[in-house]
Amino acid sequence: MSDIVTKPKTKVKLQVQRPRLHKVILINDDFTPREFVVAILKGEFRMSEDQAYQVMMTAHRKGACVVAVFTQDVAETKATRATEAGRAKGYPLLFTTEPEE
Ligand code: TYC
């Protein structure tokens, strides 16, 4: 008696995927002082004075500006900390996050 052993046709393909990155976005408002926004960008996002000034002015002129991209957890933590730093001074400064396409 002969047993016919057939190999399964399905191949298992292992895929390693990078975690999706999330943008931190700075939103303009009419009340937070420019220098305060620059100080937060330098302190929380480790930007130079020049970089921070450019990002602040882009948000000021266009309404919003992408600050940086991180993993979701880091993006949300930084956005929350930066928003709370403004709130502690009574400013409506807002940082939001959204997934990168
Ligand atoms: N528009 C603010 C002002 O004129 C400055 C500002 C810039 C506030 C960017 C928030 O995300 C911001 N004082």
Boltz pocket constraint, residues with backbone or C-beta under 6 A from the ligand:
constraints:
  - pocket:
      binder: B
      contacts: [[A, 26], [A, 27], [A, 28], [A, 29], [A, 30], [A, 31], [A, 32], [A, 33], [A, 34], [A, 37], [A, 55], [A, 56], [A, 57], [A, 59], [A, 60], [A, 93], [A, 94]]
      max_distance: 6.0
